[in-house]
Amino acid sequence: MSDHALSITLFVLFVAATLGITFWASRNTKTATDYYAGGRSFSGVQNGLAIGGDYMSAASFLGIAGIIALSGYDGFLYSIGFLVAWLVALLLVAELMRNSGKFTMADVLAFRMSPRPVRTAAGVSTITVSIFYLLAQMVGAGALVGLLFGITSDAGKIGTIVVVGLLMIIYVVVGGMKGTTWVQIVKAVLLMTGAALVTIMVLGHFGFNLSSLLGTAADQSGKGNAFLNPGLKYGVEAKGLVSKLDLISLGLALVLGTAGLPHILIRFYTVPTARDARKSVLWGIGIIGVFYLLTLVLGFGAAALVGSKAIAAQNKAGNTAAPQLAQKVGQLLFGDVGGTILLAIIAAVAFATILAVVAGLTLASSSSFAHDLYAHVFKRGTATEQQEIKVARIAAFAIGAVSIVLGIFAQNLNVAFLVALAFAVAASGNLPAILYSLFWKRFNTAGAVSAIYGGLASAVLLVIFSPVVSGTPTALFPGAAFNWFPLENPGLVSIPIGFLAGYIGTVLSKEYNAAKYAEIEVRSLTGAGAEKATSH
């Protein structure tokens, strides 16, 4: 069997299996609680696996391995940032969100404030962050299938992006949260198994000597010892202070962004109790921690065995480093057939990763549109459950279509980098509003709206005027030049703006409801009354 035929067979098998799971889950999706929160029927371990499946995106697997393979030490900062971010999510929001909310992030904010403006702001922010993140998955899909099936034409890659978009719409529209969660659990197990397998094979090739692996990676990178030291991507002397600030900005966005990501926040509502929410985050941290340690070996292994030049030749942003490494290490150990089989397996796993994450993101954004904007803003709470679910399904189609179109335009950007932008937007708009709402007695509607719009607008505007969009060879519009903002990641500026806007908005408004704050404080800390809040 040719390598393309084997890859296609594995792909088709995985897609058929996940579609089967989705249709099976759809038979049990009858109420809004089923559609949005999987009937709150998942255990802590199951939800922990699903959180891992949701979080370990194509950006993590493809983008981080690629960025380490091309930039060495500086690329590994992404792995550290994504992992440390979980501690913020665990300590500050997981249990409190589960106790206070219902289906979406806006439920927590709207509880003690004027619901319509707050839900509108939260809905807009959720959809914006989700589309940034979806963009990364679409780009990863195009790069991956291009490598696998030998598609080099733009039309072929565009076709791939359209297929991924259509599949994710089916998962969400048909299966809701139950179908999506089971797809994520299956994908988490596959991804951990695949990444561990390649890691063991790479280490085995170097006699389980990490020093030998790193030395070879430095030699093959063409950069020598600089590859193993800070400064290859960030802290470059030619750029001086700007490059160092970019590094701090990236770190801030990664560490603070997780606790504001809508598709991660809604996972806390799928468990029956706060104890299960805590347990699921601990399981999630364990799975994610091991995975990001594996990306270190995958990235440096790709640099050592494939070589930075060969990786960049296949994909400028390095998004195909992990599958290329799988093929190479398979060839070295088992010959050409082994390389073909391993490439097909890892590519199918990566494709599974993309499908699971895009389903979670589409579900988060379509749920927010239906539950926050349609049911509470447009219909003022008069919509029936069935109307709400119908609108959520229509919204999934619309969001999928937007993601497909944007994904076609962003094919040359590194996917890990695109996700860092989504994290920056989440940390700038969502996180200030969530933290103030849970911990600041004086916080009010004006503060929440100011924090979300202030952080969101500043992050998006700074990205538009950054080197990511124009003025550099790898920018979205390389021919244009309106990059007056020097940093690639806006977090360093936009996150403080979000917190400051929330503070100023609160102080300038006289609105204050002490009784509501006392109620949400008790509920968030103890879970008392949460069951009443979570029944429709």
Number of C-alpha atoms within 10 A of each C-alpha: 8 10 18 15 13 17 24 18 14 17 19 13 13 17 17 12 13 23 19 15 20 25 17 15 21 21 12 16 21 14 16 22 23 21 29 28 26 26 20 19 17 21 17 25 18 22 29 29 28 31 28 29 31 29 24 25 28 30 27 21 30 30 32 30 35 34 27 30 36 30 26 30 23 21 26 22 19 24 24 17 21 25 22 17 20 24 18 16 21 20 13 16 21 24 25 25 26 30 30 30 25 25 25 29 28 26 22 24 26 21 18 21 23 15 18 17 17 27 29 21 22 30 26 18 25 29 21 18 28 28 24 21 28 30 28 31 32 31 30 31 32 26 25 28 23 20 19 22 15 11 16 13 9 13 10 16 21 20 14 23 26 21 16 20 28 15 16 24 26 18 29 28 26 21 30 32 32 30 29 31 30 24 29 30 22 19 29 28 16 20 25 19 15 19 22 18 15 24 23 15 18 28 17 13 16 16 11 13 11 15 10 14 21 21 16 19 28 24 15 21 24 15 16 14 14 15 28 19 13 17 18 18 18 22 18 14 12 8 11 11 12 16 20 18 18 21 20 14 22 26 24 22 28 29 23 27 30 28 27 28 28 27 27 21 21 25 29 33 32 28 24 19 21 24 14 22 27 21 21 28 27 18 20 25 22 15 20 25 18 13 22 24 15 21 25 22 24 31 31 38 32 32 33 23 22 23 24 25 17 16 23 17 10 17 21 17 23 31 34 27 34 31 28 26 30 32 25 23 25 22 18 15 14 14 13 15 15 18 23 23 21 27 28 26 21 25 29 28 27 28 23 26 30 28 28 32 27 33 31 31 30 32 32 30 27 30 32 31 28 25 27 31 24 23 20 18 18 14 12 13 12 11 15 12 17 12 14 20 24 13 18 28 22 15 22 26 19 14 21 24 16 14 24 24 16 18 26 21 14 19 24 21 24 24 33 29 21 23 25 29 28 29 29 37 36 32 33 35 36 32 25 28 33 23 17 21 25 21 13 12 16 18 27 29 25 23 28 34 24 26 33 29 21 23 33 27 19 21 28 20 13 23 24 19 20 23 25 25 22 21 19 16 12 16 18 19 17 14 10 12 15 13 19 13 15 18 24 25 32 29 34 21 17 27 31 17 23 30 26 18 25 28 22 14 20 23 15 10 14 10 15 16 13 11 11 13 22 13 15 25 20 16 21 23 15 15 20 15 15 20 16 9 15 18 9 10
